[in-house]
Amino acid sequence: MLTRRHALASLGALAASPLALSLTGRDSFGQTPKRGGILKIAAPFNPSTLDPITGGTGSDHMLLYPMYDTLVDFEPATLAPKPGLATSWEFPDPKTLVFTLREGVKFHDGEPFDAAAVKAHLDRARTDPRSAVKAELQSIEAVEVLAPHKVALRLSRPDTALPLIMADRAGMITSPKAAAKGRPFDRDPVGTGPFKFEKWNDNDVVVMIGNPDYWNRELPHLDGLTFRIITDLNTALRSVLAGENHFTYRLNPQQKLVADRMGAKVVVSASPTIADYHLLFNYKRTPLNNIKVRQAINYAIDREGFNRAALMGLGVPAQTMLPPGYWAHDASLDGFYKHDPEKARVLLKEAGYPDGVDVKFFGYSDQASQQRHEIIMEQLRQAGIRASMTVGSSADMYQRFTVQGEGDMLLALWTGRPDPSQPFALVYGENGFNNVGKVPPPPEMAQAQIESQSAVDPDVRKRAFAKLERYALEYALSCELAFVPGIEVYSPNVEGYVPNLLGKPKFNALSLKG
């Protein structure tokens, strides 16, 4: 069984291995990767949108990374920030963040990348009614162009989380000219990345071609990427085994066992991530507006049993969105909610449901998800919680639950974010895209959120995260289940792949042999 600390250590070693590519595009043996070829990828989800500002599902990232560079990049093994479209950044005072931008970069539509483009992008991210990243950018009062390639973020309060926030959706800089189209930009994306958008046929294929004008002249190695949407993971794995695709990701432990038996036919990568399965709650609706009902659900869940049955013991039981062994996690909170169906029944009775309670449970329609649903529903049933199930595609269920406010809870995979403040803002913050009813968090939790983003000292930040974790547990704002390993299977002729702690593969620097 993967332990978190051992797994983190092994991932750190992998990032320093000969597979890691430098900015020169050469591996550690000084060899230049072969150029050309189309990397064919079996993708498990249809994207919700290809505009990083308006999308909300973590499964979009794999298709966004190739098309959009971020202001700040991150180290795969540690998530430590490193230069991206910004070559450097500094806080000249606690409420000002200045980015120095890379010169000579153009968007795919030929428009220049400069400070004015960054300002337009961030202003849209902060103000667009459809923006899914507002919650992360609330500290920004204004964006000011200081020079053609220097931009300042004027803040209402200190926010040391912003550099890594700019390594995620908010920092995926979009072409102002193209984004001005509004909603059509969802399906006609324009960034600065190594690959350019070609076409998207819903639930079928997304095609990208190499960007010949990319600022890093060593990339891309490939002529293009083809993402074939295959929601059945067994079929996706078979497509790689049969040579129809080169790469597939987000596999379950069951597929790993099959791939492990294939020997040298495929490469199997299994690495730790900060991604976890959780039950999102709509606590604007009855009955989950009652804290005792939410607490009852948390006591009803057998996290160890879920890990064994759904993840074959390869996961790590979760209490909060920060995993054991992670620097920002408070280990004293491990085991906060122990499996206790009787206590759950007592809480339901205190909440006014002596005969149990009915909840509307939303989830995804693929076979593996439905198996997970069955495990959860049986655990809930034993505590007097009767869950009626509604399933559909991930994009449809996300829209119905988080946007339209249907249902009481949704089983989703939270895929993690570069800075540990982001999960709390995006899931529990008043403007967080996973806060279905936009219910304000408790005042003490909102203050802890500010503290987590204001402090420079990691120890001070860690204490703030401990508060956030405790408040999320005490108020039972979600039900965290288990952290999952990142499992990818790919052809031996794929070179240069390095997993990251988010569990979101990046294809930008890959190449194909022969």
VOGU-3710 file (C-alpha; in Angstrom, 3 decimals, decimal comma):
1> mltrrhalas> 0,000/0,000/0,000  1,300/3,449/-0,902  2,069/5,505/2,177  1,885/9,219/1,657  5,362/10,047/2,925  7,063/7,226/1,032  5,142/8,111/-2,089  6,047/11,787/-1,872  9,688/10,847/-1,502  9,587/8,530/-4,496
11> lgalaaspla> 7,926/11,161/-6,653  10,601/13,656/-5,694  13,228/11,157/-6,802  11,395/10,610/-10,089  11,403/14,323/-10,885  15,199/14,262/-10,688  15,482/11,118/-12,823  16,819/10,989/-16,393  13,233/11,261/-17,659  12,973/14,879/-16,514
21> lsltgrdsfg> 13,485/17,336/-19,388  15,286/20,636/-18,963  14,305/23,910/-20,609  16,817/23,140/-23,360  14,644/20,274/-24,562  17,422/17,740/-23,988  17,345/14,875/-21,537  20,053/14,357/-18,932  22,124/12,338/-21,425  22,303/15,340/-23,760
31> qtpkrggilk> 20,082/13,656/-26,345  17,566/15,685/-28,309  14,098/14,063/-28,444  12,906/12,978/-31,869  10,614/15,473/-33,559  7,341/14,745/-35,278  4,366/12,483/-34,886  0,883/12,807/-33,443  0,429/11,709/-29,840  -2,907/9,913/-29,547
41> iaapfnpstl> -4,458/10,133/-26,087  -7,498/8,327/-24,671  -9,178/10,981/-22,517  -11,789/9,838/-19,972  -13,900/13,025/-19,997  -15,377/15,409/-22,518  -14,219/18,914/-21,519  -16,726/21,256/-19,885  -15,227/24,161/-21,863  -11,863/25,081/-23,375
51> dpitggtgsd> -11,880/28,544/-21,818  -9,874/28,229/-18,576  -11,841/31,071/-16,971  -15,348/29,658/-17,418  -14,674/25,936/-16,845  -14,850/24,271/-13,477  -13,904/20,621/-13,765  -10,385/19,442/-12,971  -10,503/16,999/-15,867  -10,267/19,968/-18,261
61> hmllypmydt> -6,685/20,741/-17,268  -5,105/18,028/-19,401  -6,576/19,686/-22,504  -5,866/23,230/-21,318  -2,164/22,828/-20,471  -1,056/22,247/-24,101  -2,874/25,362/-25,374  -2,267/27,806/-22,539  0,955/28,741/-20,833  0,499/29,921/-17,260
71> lvdfepatla> 2,046/33,043/-15,769  3,770/30,822/-13,210  4,686/27,167/-13,687  5,335/24,549/-10,979  7,791/21,782/-10,211  6,062/18,411/-10,798  7,176/16,715/-7,580  6,727/19,541/-5,080  4,432/22,112/-6,744  7,061/24,756/-5,959
81> pkpglatswe> 6,618/27,774/-8,279  8,960/28,398/-11,204  8,952/30,809/-14,179  6,308/30,501/-16,853  5,071/33,396/-18,953  6,397/35,493/-16,091  10,165/35,249/-15,837  10,121/36,642/-12,283  7,836/38,172/-9,661  8,188/40,074/-6,428
91> fpdpktlvft> 6,221/41,736/-3,645  7,749/45,236/-3,398  5,291/45,782/-0,565  2,788/43,394/1,087  -0,113/44,606/-1,071  1,588/44,749/-4,472  2,660/41,827/-6,665  4,732/42,692/-9,747  5,275/40,248/-12,624  8,045/40,672/-15,189
101> lregvkfhdg> 6,821/39,047/-18,384  8,561/36,980/-21,019  9,228/38,932/-24,212  8,803/37,741/-27,785  5,673/35,671/-27,072  2,613/35,703/-29,326  -0,864/34,266/-28,991  -1,974/31,678/-31,530  -3,973/34,387/-33,345  -0,829/36,499/-33,818
111> epfdaaavka> -1,694/39,028/-31,129  1,194/40,060/-28,857  1,505/38,733/-25,335  2,282/41,687/-23,081  1,223/43,432/-19,884  -1,933/44,790/-21,527  -2,989/41,242/-22,437  -2,386/40,051/-18,876  -4,451/42,927/-17,512  -7,322/42,179/-19,910
121> hldrartdpr> -7,224/38,489/-18,972  -7,180/39,071/-15,212  -9,868/41,756/-15,390  -12,094/39,285/-17,233  -11,276/36,566/-14,697  -12,244/38,894/-11,829  -15,432/40,362/-13,311  -16,981/38,084/-15,933  -20,320/36,747/-14,607  -19,356/33,281/-15,853
131> savkaelqsi> -15,885/33,276/-14,293  -15,154/30,207/-12,169  -11,988/31,677/-10,638  -13,351/34,824/-8,952  -12,994/33,298/-5,506  -9,241/32,945/-5,976  -8,751/36,539/-7,090  -10,766/38,444/-4,497  -7,669/40,099/-3,054  -6,973/41,898/-6,357
141> eavevlaphk> -8,319/45,455/-6,396  -6,742/46,519/-9,685  -4,331/45,362/-12,375  -1,914/48,025/-13,574  0,351/48,046/-16,624  3,744/49,376/-15,484  5,624/48,791/-18,750  5,067/46,770/-21,928  6,251/43,630/-20,122  5,655/44,477/-16,487
151> valrlsrpdt> 2,318/44,302/-14,688  1,331/45,031/-11,090  -1,480/43,491/-9,077  -2,750/45,987/-6,486  -4,191/44,058/-3,561  -6,736/44,821/-0,858  -4,736/42,625/1,515  -1,513/40,617/1,411  -1,916/37,464/-0,662  1,135/35,221/-0,852
161> alplimadra> -0,903/32,466/-2,536  -1,244/34,435/-5,761  1,951/33,238/-7,508  0,815/29,601/-7,366  -2,781/30,600/-8,116  -1,277/31,928/-11,353  -0,014/28,399/-12,057  -3,627/27,264/-12,422  -6,677/28,333/-14,451  -6,473/31,990/-13,426
171> gmitspkaaa> -2,952/32,191/-14,849  -3,734/30,493/-18,182  -3,500/33,676/-20,215  -6,060/33,994/-23,005  -5,932/36,206/-26,079  -7,944/39,372/-25,283  -9,041/39,685/-28,911  -10,322/36,110/-29,067  -11,855/36,138/-25,562  -13,840/39,260/-26,474
181> kgrpfdrdpv> -16,105/36,950/-28,509  -17,723/35,887/-25,239  -19,384/32,491/-25,022  -18,084/31,264/-28,425  -14,568/31,409/-26,939  -15,511/28,317/-24,900  -15,171/26,320/-28,098  -12,606/28,383/-30,018  -9,720/28,803/-27,549  -6,601/30,896/-28,162
191> gtgpfkfekw> -3,587/30,843/-25,854  0,210/30,986/-26,165  0,964/27,289/-25,547  2,999/24,806/-27,617  -0,157/23,455/-29,270  -2,936/25,275/-31,120  -6,596/24,338/-31,139  -7,835/22,621/-34,298  -11,277/21,111/-33,569  -13,574/19,728/-30,891
201> ndndvvvmig> -16,331/17,243/-31,656  -18,339/16,733/-28,471  -17,860/13,356/-26,786  -15,637/12,277/-29,670  -12,353/14,088/-30,234  -10,301/17,222/-29,507  -7,471/17,902/-31,964  -4,487/20,247/-31,496  -1,575/20,982/-33,811  1,956/22,072/-32,987
211> npdywnrelp> 2,548/25,809/-32,627  5,426/26,658/-35,033  5,877/30,085/-33,417  6,177/28,865/-29,846  8,516/31,007/-27,747  10,524/27,993/-26,531  12,059/26,994/-29,847  12,837/23,480/-28,549  9,106/22,724/-28,165  6,860/21,161/-29,171
221> hldgltfrii> 8,543/17,927/-30,223  5,267/16,595/-31,582  3,286/17,675/-34,639  0,064/17,459/-32,700  -2,152/15,920/-30,037  -5,370/13,998/-30,596  -7,555/13,475/-27,532  -10,055/10,712/-28,226  -12,883/10,884/-25,680  -13,312/7,356/-24,260
231> tdlntalrsv> -15,270/7,425/-21,022  -15,059/3,682/-20,411  -11,658/3,164/-18,813  -11,420/-0,500/-19,806  -11,941/0,487/-23,430  -9,374/3,280/-23,067  -6,798/0,831/-21,718  -7,525/-1,681/-24,485  -6,991/1,074/-27,060  -3,441/1,578/-25,752
241> lagenhftyr> -2,752/-2,155/-25,567  -3,937/-2,472/-29,174  -1,781/0,432/-30,360  -4,768/2,596/-31,310  -3,710/5,235/-28,775  -0,380/6,008/-27,157  -1,487/7,231/-23,741  -4,364/7,040/-21,277  -4,777/8,522/-17,812  -7,015/8,744/-14,754
251> lnpqqklvad> -7,189/4,963/-14,616  -8,494/3,048/-11,628  -6,498/0,413/-9,704  -8,467/-2,291/-11,511  -7,003/-1,191/-14,856  -3,544/-0,985/-13,310  -3,674/-4,678/-12,421  -4,495/-5,523/-16,031  -1,735/-3,282/-17,389  0,808/-4,692/-14,924
261> rmgakvvvsa> 0,337/-8,097/-16,545  1,230/-6,754/-19,980  4,947/-6,656/-19,263  7,044/-4,629/-21,677  4,084/-3,926/-23,974  3,210/-0,795/-21,968  4,646/1,499/-19,311  2,595/1,796/-16,114  3,008/4,920/-13,998  1,478/5,026/-10,504
271> sptiadyhll> 2,359/8,025/-8,353  0,920/9,881/-5,356  -1,387/12,840/-5,866  -3,302/15,352/-3,797  -6,491/14,399/-5,666  -9,307/12,874/-3,644  -12,834/11,595/-4,005  -15,316/13,624/-2,034  -19,017/14,167/-1,598  -19,930/17,760/-2,394
281> fnykrtplnn> -22,912/19,034/-0,404  -25,632/21,446/-1,471  -26,155/22,939/1,976  -28,533/25,596/0,747  -31,237/22,898/0,436  -33,060/20,774/2,942  -31,918/18,386/4,397  -28,220/19,224/3,973  -28,696/22,739/5,296  -28,781/20,961/8,665
291> ikvrqainya> -25,251/20,551/10,053  -26,206/17,381/11,926  -27,319/15,684/8,712  -23,981/16,553/7,124  -22,132/15,273/10,173  -24,212/12,097/10,073  -23,107/11,441/6,498  -19,479/11,847/7,557  -19,894/9,357/10,408  -21,767/6,930/8,152
301> idregfnraa> -18,877/6,642/5,689  -16,285/3,915/6,222  -13,282/5,522/4,544  -11,008/2,516/5,016  -13,705/0,288/3,541  -14,155/2,648/0,595  -10,408/2,608/-0,055  -10,299/-1,197/-0,004  -13,400/-1,734/-2,117  -13,117/1,139/-4,614
311> lmglgvpaqt> -9,346/1,688/-4,795  -8,057/-1,798/-3,931  -6,227/-0,323/-0,957  -3,980/1,843/-3,164  -5,478/5,098/-1,941  -5,143/6,978/1,345  -8,275/7,599/3,478  -9,089/11,307/3,601  -10,527/13,608/6,227  -9,829/16,949/4,535
321> mlppgywahd> -8,697/18,062/1,091  -5,069/18,127/2,282  -3,475/14,660/2,419  -1,477/13,077/5,248  2,214/13,909/4,862  1,510/17,118/2,930  3,248/20,165/4,436  0,012/22,128/5,003  -1,954/19,277/6,626  -2,605/19,054/10,373
331> asldgfykhd> -1,954/15,433/11,353  -3,959/15,838/14,580  -7,114/15,842/12,437  -6,526/12,360/11,032  -9,410/10,192/12,175  -11,649/13,179/13,007  -14,666/11,317/11,596  -14,506/7,647/12,528  -16,918/5,161/11,009  -19,834/5,164/13,477
341> pekarvllke> -23,279/4,384/11,974  -24,941/4,522/15,387  -23,659/8,012/16,045  -24,938/8,973/12,602  -28,432/7,725/13,546  -28,329/9,719/16,784  -27,418/12,872/14,867  -30,243/12,278/12,394  -32,702/11,940/15,270  -31,420/15,184/16,787
351> agypdgvdvk> -31,852/16,817/13,390  -35,523/15,810/13,328  -35,212/12,620/11,262  -35,827/9,755/13,728  -36,784/7,402/10,867  -33,811/8,304/8,699  -33,483/10,783/5,879  -33,737/10,790/2,081  -31,094/12,507/-0,051  -30,763/13,018/-3,794
361> ffgysdqasq> -27,360/11,670/-4,848  -25,823/12,779/-8,168  -22,908/11,025/-9,862  -21,276/10,012/-13,114  -22,545/7,245/-15,371  -19,337/5,336/-16,114  -19,061/1,820/-14,677  -16,318/2,586/-12,135  -18,235/5,586/-10,774  -21,382/3,527/-10,390
371> qrheiimeql> -19,435/0,931/-8,402  -18,261/3,712/-6,095  -21,832/4,959/-5,771  -23,016/1,516/-4,698  -20,366/1,325/-1,969  -21,332/4,739/-0,622  -25,085/4,117/-0,817  -24,766/0,879/1,148  -22,665/2,561/3,836  -25,217/5,384/4,084
381> rqagirasmt> -28,122/2,931/4,176  -26,692/1,224/7,250  -26,897/4,567/9,054  -30,470/5,336/7,992  -29,574/7,602/5,056  -31,486/6,633/1,928  -29,821/7,908/-1,240  -31,684/8,006/-4,552  -29,234/8,009/-7,457  -29,148/10,161/-10,608
391> vgssadmyqr> -26,266/9,658/-13,038  -25,079/11,249/-16,251  -21,943/12,490/-17,956  -19,482/14,432/-15,813  -20,187/17,659/-17,709  -23,969/17,216/-17,404  -23,913/16,315/-13,714  -21,548/19,179/-12,919  -23,871/21,601/-14,726  -27,002/20,307/-13,018
401> ftvqgegdml> -25,499/20,140/-9,535  -23,147/23,093/-9,260  -24,748/25,536/-11,717  -28,443/24,708/-11,603  -28,433/23,673/-7,940  -30,185/20,324/-8,376  -29,589/17,445/-5,994  -28,220/17,214/-2,459  -24,771/15,761/-3,000  -22,405/14,851/-5,822
411> lalwtgrpdp> -19,541/12,342/-5,821  -16,629/14,028/-7,578  -12,872/13,767/-7,831  -11,237/16,907/-6,477  -8,047/17,078/-8,469  -6,081/19,447/-6,288  -4,531/22,831/-7,033  -0,963/24,165/-6,833  -1,507/26,254/-3,673  -3,238/24,682/-0,653
421> sqpfalvyge> -5,399/27,779/-0,142  -7,187/27,149/-3,439  -9,273/24,091/-2,459  -10,829/25,929/0,477  -11,624/29,000/-1,641  -13,012/27,044/-4,581  -15,022/24,451/-2,643  -16,144/26,395/0,448  -15,687/30,079/-0,450  -18,830/32,124/-1,021
431> ngfnnvgkvp> -17,913/32,552/-4,698  -16,289/29,141/-5,039  -17,509/27,242/-8,090  -18,123/24,127/-5,976  -20,129/26,030/-3,351  -23,443/25,189/-4,972  -25,704/27,565/-3,077  -23,027/30,268/-2,686  -23,543/30,025/1,061  -20,993/32,185/2,925
441> pppemaqaqi> -18,583/30,152/5,039  -18,585/30,746/8,805  -16,888/34,090/9,639  -14,040/32,396/11,494  -13,393/30,211/8,439  -13,395/33,230/6,119  -10,832/34,875/8,406  -8,663/31,751/8,397  -8,812/31,784/4,583  -7,423/35,315/4,598
451> esqsavdpdv> -4,707/34,295/7,068  -3,699/31,348/4,881  -3,122/33,682/1,942  -1,630/36,636/3,814  1,254/35,053/5,679  4,738/34,688/4,214  6,125/32,340/6,890  5,194/28,698/6,030  4,646/27,926/9,730  2,125/30,757/10,022
461> rkrafakler> 0,381/29,558/6,870  0,352/26,007/8,230  -1,464/27,173/11,370  -4,046/28,915/9,205  -4,562/25,758/7,149  -5,055/23,789/10,367  -7,909/26,169/11,207  -9,418/25,803/7,740  -9,263/22,026/7,955  -10,824/21,971/11,426
471> yaleyalsce> -13,668/24,335/10,491  -14,414/22,341/7,332  -14,656/19,194/9,481  -16,617/20,709/12,355  -19,168/22,255/10,012  -19,093/19,131/7,807  -18,946/21,203/4,630  -18,098/18,129/2,525  -17,281/14,473/3,024  -13,756/13,564/1,952
481> lafvpgievy> -13,273/9,884/1,113  -9,798/8,913/-0,139  -6,787/10,301/-1,969  -6,090/8,478/-5,204  -2,874/7,499/-6,964  -2,312/8,944/-10,415  -2,327/5,975/-12,782  -1,265/6,396/-16,398  -0,499/3,725/-18,995  1,367/4,536/-22,178
491> spnvegyvpn> 3,244/3,025/-25,077  7,003/2,384/-24,657  7,676/4,728/-27,579  6,387/7,701/-25,562  9,341/9,615/-24,137  9,706/12,379/-21,560  6,672/11,758/-19,344  6,975/12,985/-15,750  3,931/12,735/-13,430  3,035/15,593/-11,119
501> llgkpkfnal> 1,565/15,842/-7,646  -1,735/17,145/-9,013  -2,264/13,924/-10,949  -2,875/15,953/-14,123  -0,600/14,801/-16,949  1,170/17,446/-19,023  1,920/16,489/-22,627  3,810/19,640/-23,675  7,327/18,141/-23,688  6,582/14,567/-24,800
511> slkg> 8,005/12,956/-27,913  7,588/9,700/-29,818  10,355/7,276/-30,676  10,659/5,764/-34,110
//
